[in-house]
């Protein structure tokens, strides 16, 4: 009898918690960022966290680090060589803002409008975790530009585990507005 009462008590306590999921989200993602001014394709990794404000609104913060990319120079005449060199370009993104979620189903569309910073670095050090940490440490001494990032996306979940895809225009302001497409995809946890 004690076990039945304990089971009923735990069920009554855990069911509301299970249905009240999605007060917080944490996730990781891979991102693709195209610098349109130089036609450079960047790829990197990032993390994000979100807190629910209202039933369909979350405040979300994220940071990503795009590694250096190799580029190739080609020539059209015969007898020339193809050169591949590292660009030593690394990009650090930091964004925060609201995410407006549509629907309450397992697959939900969303709209996000975030602001923050972008930091371009020419650095010959290899892309590593220590390089990311020193990039964050050196933000005050480096050139940082303001960013506005409107994005559309969809997220789907099975219980507390989900996947998310978003695409948007990461606009940074350095002398004038520079439009750069960005796509991010990755898993997240809801609790």
PyMOL commands that set and color helices and strands:
alter all, ss='L'
color gray80, all
select helices_A, chain A and resi 2-19+129-137+139-141
alter helices_A, ss='H'
color red, helices_A
select strands_A, chain A and resi 24-35+40-54+57-66+70-73+83-86+89-102+107-122+144-158+161-173+177-190
alter strands_A, ss='S'
color yellow, strands_A
deselect
rebuild
show_as cartoon
